[in-house]
Amino acid sequence: MNALNNWPERDTPRVAPGEPAWIFGTGNFGRAVARACLAQGIAVQGFVQTQPAAADVDGLPVRTWSELLTADRAMALLVGIFNPAAPYDGLLRLAHEAGCKRILMPWDLYAQFAQELGWRYWLASPEWLRAHAADLNRCHERLADEPSRVCLERVVRFRLGLDTDYASFMHPEPRYFNELTLPPLNNRALNYVDGGAYNGDTLLDLIKVSPLQQAWLFEPDAANFAKLAPNVRNAGCPASCLPLALSDSYKLLRFSSGQGESSCLDQNGSVAIMAAVLDDVLAGQRVDFIKLDIEGAEEWALKGAAQSIAAHRPVLAISCYHHPHDLWALPDLLDHLAPAYRYYLRLHAFNSFELVLYAIPDERLQA
């Protein structure tokens, strides 16, 4: 099957040194785009924001759409917004309605500024994605149902800049605990592992739909952990709250903390945290469900859970939007660790964020 290599050609636009440009958005990503442009000699005129909170940001003026002059609207507009809150199809409508013609999206910008922008979750240049068509097709062939296959096809087209309407799409199923994951568990009291437990919100969702025997909740961010522990106590859950990251070996890691759900491993982070190996924490205890949303460390955590996955065949819900290669690398790894899983994709946020790989043990395929 070659479902993912028949893409129409699309030239990736670039901004030339000396060319004037505006940045749409004044958040962290927009400011990073502005710095990258200035480093390449691009004449950044300022920022555009629908409802400005300040007259200038980083020494550059901030304008509303109505304040842009006719000449400004003819300049390149660089979309400096990268989050799951504002779907890109809606942002594009705003820019078009304002009269902007030359609009560069984040994947266009990453093709030019990857080195300056660094790791940005799923963001990759369109050329890089096209070069991995064989890997994407391998994932496509593994997927167990048509909604998953369509999801992968449209996610890739979206990230190539060919299907911006998909920015607003989300599957109707609840995240993590849904008709894919719950029926195989047969309503038994679960042993549950949560990597990236945040403030306990996912555990509280679980106990609404399933009995719980024991939970292990891993959350290395101190601010998040300060909310997690009392929330779990107040809920009366049989759970161990562990201020640890998950990885493939015991190690000390640098961490960027204080960013809520987006706190993450960062080699330049200001906080040192300890990472544990899930197999050693569980020490052979049965695990029925593993959820991982750990800001890009999912592959390491799965390697550290290899024995538990092979022995107990838990249901897995693994975030696969933190790196562009997660789309194929995570199914590849799981196939290596414990074959005989069925794989599904479901999208739970705008702009292809909160894309979850569901791995369901298939008794029919086990030897």
C-alpha positions in Angstrom: 0.0 0.0 0.0 1.3 3.5 -0.9 -1.4 5.6 0.8 1.1 8.1 2.0 3.4 9.0 -0.8 1.1 10.4 -3.5 1.1 14.0 -2.2 0.7 16.9 -4.6 3.8 19.0 -5.0 3.9 22.1 -2.9 6.8 24.6 -2.9 7.8 25.6 0.6 7.9 29.4 0.8 10.8 31.2 2.4 11.5 34.7 3.5 14.6 36.3 2.0 17.1 38.4 4.0 16.1 42.0 3.8 12.5 41.2 3.1 9.9 42.9 5.4 7.6 40.6 7.4 5.1 40.6 10.2 4.7 37.9 12.9 1.2 36.8 13.8 1.3 36.0 17.6 3.3 37.3 20.5 3.7 34.1 22.5 6.9 32.1 23.0 6.8 30.6 19.5 6.0 33.9 17.8 8.9 35.6 19.7 11.2 32.8 18.8 10.3 33.2 15.1 11.0 36.9 15.3 14.4 36.2 16.8 15.2 33.7 14.1 14.1 36.1 11.4 16.3 38.9 12.8 19.2 36.5 13.0 18.8 35.9 9.2 18.6 39.6 8.4 14.8 39.6 7.7 13.2 43.0 8.4 10.7 42.1 11.1 8.2 45.0 11.2 6.5 43.9 14.4 3.8 41.6 15.7 0.1 41.3 14.8 -2.3 40.3 17.5 -6.1 40.3 17.5 -6.3 41.7 21.0 -2.9 43.1 22.0 -2.0 43.1 25.7 0.9 45.5 25.1 2.0 48.2 22.6 5.3 46.4 22.0 7.0 43.1 22.6 10.8 42.6 22.6 11.2 46.1 21.3 8.9 45.5 18.3 5.5 47.2 17.8 2.3 45.2 18.2 -0.6 46.0 15.8 -4.2 44.9 15.5 -5.4 43.7 12.1 -7.2 47.1 11.5 -4.0 49.0 12.2 -2.1 47.3 9.4 -1.5 49.6 6.4 -2.1 48.4 2.8 1.7 48.0 2.4 1.8 45.9 5.6 -0.8 43.5 4.2 1.3 42.9 1.1 4.2 41.8 3.2 4.9 38.3 4.4 2.9 37.3 7.4 4.5 34.5 9.5 2.1 32.6 11.7 3.9 32.5 15.0 1.3 30.5 16.9 2.0 26.9 17.8 -0.4 25.4 20.3 -3.6 23.2 20.5 -5.9 26.1 21.4 -6.2 28.0 18.2 -6.9 25.9 15.1 -5.0 27.1 12.0 -7.9 27.1 9.7 -9.5 29.8 11.8 -6.3 31.7 12.0 -5.9 31.6 8.3 -9.4 33.0 7.9 -8.5 35.9 10.1 -5.4 36.7 8.0 -7.2 36.3 4.7 -10.1 38.5 5.9 -7.5 41.1 6.9 -6.2 41.1 3.3 -2.9 39.3 3.9 -1.8 37.3 0.8 1.6 35.9 1.6 1.1 33.7 4.7 3.7 31.3 6.0 2.6 28.6 8.3 4.7 27.0 11.1 5.8 24.1 9.0 7.0 26.5 6.3 8.9 28.4 9.0 10.5 25.3 10.4 11.9 24.4 7.0 13.9 27.7 7.1 14.5 28.1 10.9 14.7 24.6 12.3 18.1 25.2 13.9 17.0 28.4 15.5 13.6 27.1 16.7 14.9 23.7 18.0 12.5 21.0 19.2 8.9 22.0 18.8 6.8 18.8 19.4 5.6 17.4 16.0 6.8 20.2 13.9 9.0 19.2 11.0 9.8 20.6 7.5 7.5 19.2 4.8 10.6 17.9 2.9 11.6 15.8 6.0 8.1 14.3 6.2 8.1 13.5 2.5 11.5 11.7 2.9 9.9 9.4 5.5 7.0 8.2 3.3 8.1 4.5 3.7 8.1 4.8 7.5 4.6 6.4 7.4 3.3 3.7 5.1 4.6 1.0 7.5 2.6 2.6 10.3 -0.4 3.0 8.0 -0.4 -0.7 7.3 -0.3 -1.6 11.0 -3.4 0.5 11.9 -6.4 -1.7 12.8 -9.4 0.4 11.6 -10.3 2.9 9.0 -10.7 5.9 11.3 -7.1 5.4 12.4 -5.8 5.1 8.8 -7.8 8.3 7.7 -6.4 10.0 10.8 -2.8 9.3 9.9 -3.4 10.3 6.3 -4.9 13.6 7.2 -2.5 14.4 10.0 0.4 14.0 7.6 -1.4 16.0 4.9 -2.1 18.7 7.5 1.6 18.8 8.6 2.6 19.1 4.9 0.4 22.1 4.5 -2.1 20.3 2.2 -5.1 19.9 4.5 -5.4 22.9 6.9 -9.1 22.2 7.4 -8.0 19.2 9.5 -6.7 21.7 12.1 -10.2 21.9 13.7 -10.8 18.1 13.7 -11.0 16.0 16.9 -12.3 12.5 17.3 -15.5 12.3 19.4 -14.1 9.6 21.7 -13.0 10.6 25.2 -9.2 10.7 25.6 -7.7 7.5 27.1 -10.8 5.8 28.4 -13.1 5.0 25.6 -14.6 2.1 23.5 -11.1 1.1 22.3 -9.5 0.7 25.7 -12.2 -0.2 28.2 -13.9 -3.3 26.7 -10.7 -5.4 26.7 -10.4 -4.8 30.4 -13.7 -6.5 31.2 -14.6 -4.1 34.0 -12.0 -5.7 36.3 -10.3 -3.6 39.1 -7.3 -2.1 37.3 -3.6 -1.8 38.1 -2.9 1.5 36.4 0.3 3.4 35.6 0.2 7.1 34.7 3.4 8.7 33.3 2.9 12.4 33.3 0.1 12.4 35.9 0.0 16.2 36.1 -2.6 17.1 38.8 -4.4 13.7 38.8 -7.0 14.7 36.3 -6.6 11.5 34.2 -6.8 9.3 37.3 -10.1 11.1 38.3 -11.4 10.4 34.8 -10.5 6.7 35.1 -12.3 6.1 38.4 -15.5 7.5 36.9 -15.6 4.6 34.4 -13.7 1.7 35.9 -12.9 0.1 39.3 -9.3 0.7 40.5 -7.2 -1.7 42.4 -3.9 0.2 42.5 -2.3 3.2 40.7 1.2 4.4 40.3 1.3 8.1 39.3 4.6 9.6 38.1 5.0 13.4 38.0 8.4 15.0 38.2 7.3 18.6 38.1 7.2 20.0 41.6 4.4 22.4 41.0 2.3 19.7 39.4 3.1 17.2 42.1 2.0 19.7 44.8 -1.5 19.5 43.2 -1.4 15.8 42.4 -0.8 14.4 45.9 -3.7 16.2 47.7 -6.1 15.6 44.7 -5.4 11.9 45.0 -5.8 11.9 48.7 -9.1 13.8 48.5 -10.4 11.3 46.0 -9.6 8.4 48.3 -7.8 6.5 45.5 -5.5 3.6 46.2 -2.5 5.3 44.5 1.2 5.9 45.0 2.3 9.4 43.9 5.9 9.4 42.8 7.9 12.6 42.1 9.9 10.8 39.3 10.2 10.8 35.6 10.2 7.5 33.6 13.0 6.3 31.5 15.0 3.3 30.4 17.5 3.5 33.2 18.0 5.3 36.5 19.5 8.6 35.7 19.6 12.3 36.7 17.9 14.5 34.1 17.5 18.2 33.5 14.0 19.4 33.5 12.1 22.6 32.6 9.5 23.0 35.3 6.6 25.3 36.1 4.9 25.0 32.8 1.9 22.9 33.9 1.1 20.1 31.4 3.9 21.2 29.2 6.7 20.8 31.7 9.3 18.7 30.0 12.8 17.2 29.9 15.3 19.8 28.7 19.0 19.5 28.7 19.2 23.2 29.5 16.5 23.0 32.2 17.0 24.6 35.6 15.8 21.6 37.7 17.4 18.2 38.2 15.0 15.3 38.5 15.4 11.6 39.0 14.2 9.1 36.4 13.1 5.6 37.3 12.6 2.4 35.4 8.9 1.2 35.4 9.9 -2.5 35.4 11.8 -2.0 38.6 9.1 0.1 40.3 6.4 -2.5 39.6 8.8 -5.4 40.4 6.6 -8.0 38.6 3.2 -6.7 39.8 0.5 -6.9 37.3 -0.3 -3.8 35.2 -3.5 -3.5 33.2 -3.3 0.0 31.7 -0.3 2.3 31.0 -0.8 5.9 29.9 2.2 8.0 28.9 2.1 11.7 28.2 5.6 12.7 29.1 6.6 15.4 26.6 8.8 13.4 24.3 10.2 10.8 26.7 7.7 8.1 25.8 10.2 6.0 23.8 12.6 5.8 26.8 9.7 5.0 29.2 8.5 2.2 27.0 11.9 0.6 26.9 12.0 0.8 30.7 8.6 -1.0 30.8 9.6 -3.8 28.4 9.3 -6.6 30.8 6.0 -5.5 32.2 4.5 -5.0 28.7 5.7 -8.4 27.5 4.5 -10.2 30.7 1.1 -8.6 31.3 0.1 -7.2 27.9 -1.5 -4.0 29.3 -3.7 -1.7 27.3 -1.4 1.2 26.3 -2.3 4.9 25.6 0.8 6.6 24.4 1.0 10.3 23.3 2.6 10.3 19.8 2.8 14.0 18.9 5.9 15.1 20.8 8.3 14.2 18.0 7.5 14.0 14.3 9.0 10.5 14.1 6.6 9.3 16.9 4.1 8.4 14.2 6.2 5.3 13.2 8.9 5.0 15.9 6.5 4.2 18.7 4.6 1.4 16.9 8.0 0.1 15.7 9.2 -0.1 19.2 6.1 -1.8 20.6 6.2 -4.4 17.8 9.7 -5.1 18.9 8.9 -5.2 22.7 5.7 -7.2 22.5 4.1 -8.2 19.2 0.4 -9.0 18.9 -1.0 -5.6 19.6 -3.7 -3.8 17.5 -2.9 -0.2 16.9 -5.3 2.8 16.7 -4.9 6.5 16.4 -7.3 9.1 17.8 -6.9 12.9 17.8 -8.0 14.7 20.9 -7.0 18.4 20.3 -6.7 20.9 17.5 -3.7 21.2 15.2 -2.8 17.5 15.5 -1.8 17.9 19.2 -2.9 15.3 21.7 -2.6 12.5 19.1 -2.7 9.2 21.0 -1.5 5.8 19.9 -3.8 3.2 21.5 -2.2 -0.3 21.6 -4.7 -3.0 22.4 -3.5 -6.6 23.1 -4.9 -9.0 20.5 -5.3 -12.5 22.0 -5.9 -13.9 18.5 -2.4 -13.0 17.4 -0.5 -14.2 20.5 1.3 -17.5 20.3 
